[in-house]
Amino acid sequence: MKNNRMARTAALVSAAAMALAGCATPVAGPGGNYARSIGSAPVTANPTPYSAALVCLAGYARANHVAAPRIAVGRIADYTGKAEADGSGRKVTQGASLMAMSAFAKAGVPLVERFDTSVSELELKYANNKLISDAPNPQPNMPAEYRRILAGQVPGSDFYIAGGITELNFNIRSSGFDLAGGDLDAEDLKGTAGGRLFIMNVGLDLRLVNTRTLEVVDVISYQKQVIGREVGVGFFDFLNGNVFDVSAGTGALEPMQLAVRSLVERAVVEMTANLYGMPGPDGCLSYDPLATSTVGLTGAYVPAYNNLDTNNAKTREDPSRWNARRDASVRGRY
């Protein structure tokens, strides 16, 4: 009897090993890969609770013909100094400046690039040396008309934003419990249960500066708390000479980097509302949110063609659009 159980166990282990071996193999398949990657979640918009307000600001400015100032985004650095203990990187995102650019775009504010001008500076250098052309060569090995540098061709900014992530406080408050119980008999059922709840926060300080005069015209400081939780249960028992140890748990941590994005977007909402002269959230009632626009929850763009009826910012929020598995217009094409 014992030998039969051992044989069945060995057979099950062998079958499991063969099944796992079928998932990954050292021989490339017909498509040229060793294994197919898992996961099929589509790309989606990444809004915060303040993204809709930013789009509302863009609609308000459009409906009231508000001339928005040009904004440049400077360095919004991480000043917390907090890093992972294993040296893998910083605790909070280093991309707050990029978040601010997206936020201003959602609000319909015209942006000028000042954060990464390396390509423009290189092209300007080449153009100054008459090395760049904007037209194809008329004949092989013949020079084309070179790009001319015009005075005032680069628009300036009216304001720029700067600041930093200034706080990251761990374990502002935490609570938890552990519970264990069972029969005194060593072979009877035992059980455990536990839970944890902890709160931390992240802070941001931003300022809006007049580019011409360097006057600081707006300063905002915000903080956001982040919550995390863990819950687990377990059972231990002997049944018919077999040992059963079963445990299950779940945990969740509010995304830290999304908290930073929320801070940035809330600050941009307030600054932009001031620049637009918007009276407050009630102004969102004065425009049509369904109107065709180049501004949406994903950002904004300048249309290259007059095709806003089929291609606008709202379509960019659709998770199925252009997805080979979810969009019937694309599915099966390749």
N, C-alpha and C positions, 0 to 999 in steps of 0.2 A: 504493500500500500504506500509506504513511504517512498519507494523507488518510483512508483507511478506519479506521485506528486512532484518529485524532483524532475522527472521526465517532462511533465506538462509545463513546469516552470521554465525549464531550459528551452522548450519549444516556443513558449511565449516570448522569452527574452530574445531568441533568435529571430522570430518574426518581427519584433519591434526594431531590432537592429537593422534588418533588411529594409523595413519601411523607411527608417531614418536615412539609410544609405541611398535610397531612391530619391531623396530630396536634394542631395548634393553629390556630384560625381566628378572625378578627375577627367572625365571625357566630355568635351564640348558637344552640345547638342546641335541639331540642324540649324538653329539660329545663330550659332557661334558663341553661345554663352554656356557656362557650366550650370547655372541655375537661374530661374526666373525670380525676380525680386517680388516681395510681397507688398501688399498695400495698394489700394486703388482710390483713396480719398481724393476728390478733385481739389483744385486750387480755389480758394474762396476769398472773399473780402475779409479784411482784418480790422473791423470797426471797434471803437470803444463807445461807451455811453454818450460821448460828446461828438462823435462823427456826424450824426444827423444834424446837430446844431451848426456844425461847420458848413455843411451843404445848405442849410437854411440861410446862413449868412450870405453865401454866394447868390442864392435866389433873391434875397432881399436887395442886394446891391444891383443885380440885373434888373429887377422890377422897378427900382427907384433911380436907375441911371447914376449910381454912385461911381465916381472916378476913384478907383482904388490906387493907393500908392504902390510903388515898386518896392519889394522887400528882398533883402539879401540875408541869408542865414549864415551866421558865423559859427564859431566853435562852442558847442554845448558839451562840455567835458564832464567826465566822472571825477568828482572831487572827494568821493567817499574814502578812497584808498583801500577798499575792501577787496580781497582776492581769495580765490579758492585755496584751501590748505594744501592741496596736492600740486599747486602750481599750474593748473590747467587754464587759468584765466581770471578775469574779473567777475565779481558777483553780479554786477549790473551791466546793462548794455553800454557799448561805446558808440552807439548809433543814434543818440538823441537828436543830433543835428539833422539827420536824415528824416527822423520822425517829424521834426518841425517843418521841414520842406513839404512833406506830404500833407501835414495839417493845414498849412497856408494854401496849398493847392486846392484842398477840399473846400476852403473858404472862398475860392475864386480870386485870390490875391495874385497879381502878376509877380513872378519871381525872376531875379537875375542871379546867375551863378557866381558865387565868390568862394565857395567851399573847396572845390577842386577845379582849378583853372589851368592845370598842367597841359592838357591837350590844346586849349585855346592859345596859351602862351607859346607853345611850340609851333602851331600853325601860323601865328603872327610873326614869329621869327623867320620861318620859311618864306612867308609872303613878303616880308621886308627884304629878303635876299632874292626875291623874284623866282622862287623855286616852286611855287604852287600855282596850278591852273584850275579853273572851274569849268573848263570846256575840254572835250576830247581833242587829242592831237589831230590836226587836219590831214596830215600825212605821216607815215612812219618815219621816225628819226627826225621829225621837224618839230621845232618848239611851238607850243600853243600860247595863247594869250595868257599872260600871268595875272594873278589876282592883284588887284589894286587895293591899297590901304586908304580908306577914306577917313577924314577927320570927323570925330563924333559918331562913328558907326557903332560903338558899343554903348547901349543905354546904361545910365547910372541908376543907383538905388536911392530911394528917398529915406528909407530906414533900414537898419539891420538889427537882427536879434542875436543875443549872446547870453551866456549863463552857464549853469551846470547842475548836475545832480549832486546835492550837498549833504544828504542824509541817507543812511541805511542803518536802521536800528533793529537788532534781532531780539526776539523774545520779549516784547513789551509786556506781554502777559501770556501765561500758559496755564493749562489745567489738564487733569487726566485722572484716570482710575484704572485699577487692576483688581480683578475678582477671580478667585480660584475656589473650587469646591468639589466634593465628591464623597463617596462612601469610604468608611475606614478600611474596608477590605481592599487589599492591594490589587485584586483582580476585578473590582467593580469600576463603573464608569466615573471618570474624572473630567472636569471641564474648567476652562479658563475664558475670561473675557477682559478686554481692555480698550481704552480709548484715550486719545490725546487731542488737544486743541491748543494752538499757539498762534500768536499775532505778532507781526512785525510791521515796519513802515519804511517808506522811501520818500525823500523830499527833493524838491526842485526849486531853483531860483532863476528867473529869467528877467532880462531887461531889454527894452526896445530903445534904440539909439537913433537920433537924427544923424544921417550920414554926413550932411554938410556942416553942421555945427557941433557934432558930437554931444549934443544935449541928450541926456537920458529922459525920455518922455513917458515911459511906462515901466513899472517894476512890479513883478508878481512873484509871490512865494506860496507854494502849495505843498501839502504832504498827502499821501494816501496810505492807508493801512492795508495790509495783505494778511489773509488768514489761511491757515493750513490745518488739516485734521487727519487723524488715523483711527481706524476702528478694526479690532480683530477678535476672533473667537477661536477656541480650540477644544477638541475632545480626545480623550485617551481611554482605551478600553481593551480588555482581553475577551475574545469570543472564540469558543471552541479551540482553544490553544493557539489562536492567532492574535497578534498585536495590531491594533488599529490606532493610529495617531493622525487625526484629521484637524487641520487648521485652515482658516480663511480670514482674509482681511482686506481692507480697502483704505486708500489714502488719497488725499487731494491737496494740492497747494495752488492757490491762486497765482497765475503767471506773473512773475516779478517784472519781466520786461514789458508785458502788457500794461502793468500798473504805471510804468514810466511813460508809455505812450499816452495813457489816460491823463497823466499830469501835464504832458506837453500839449495835448489837444485842449484841455480845459484852459490852460494859459493862453493859447492861441485864440480860442473863442473869445475870451475877454478882451484881448488886445485888438483883435479885428473888429469886434463890435464897437469898440471905441473909435477906431479909425473910420468905420463906415457910418458912425452916428446912429447906430441901431438902438432903439429905446430899450430893448430887452427881448426875452423870448416871445412876447406877444407879437413881435414883428414877423414871426414865422407864419402868422395867419394871413399875411398880406400878399402871398405869392402862390403860384400853382406848383406844387412839388412834383407833378407829373410832366411838367414842360420839358421838352427836349433840351438837353444841356450837355456841355462838355465837362461838367463837374459832377462828381459822385462820391460815394463812400470809399472808392479806391484811389481818388486823387483827381487830377484834371489833365487836359491835353489841348493842344491847338490842332484843329482838324486840318488835314492836308487836302481833303476834297469835300464837296458839298454833299455829304451822305449821312447827315445826322438822323435821318428817319430810320436807318437800319444800324447805324454804328455811332453810339454815343456813350456817355459815362455810365448810364444805367445798364447797358448790356455788359459792361465789364464786371458788374456785380453778380452776374448769373454764373453759378458754379458749373453748369452744364455746357456753357458756350465754348466751342472749339475743342471740347473733350472728345477724344476718339471713341470712348466707351459710352458717352451720355448724349452727345449731340448727333442727331440723325443726319444732319447735313455733312458731317465729317466721317461718321462711322463707316468703316469698310472701304474707305478711299485708299488706304495704304496698309 
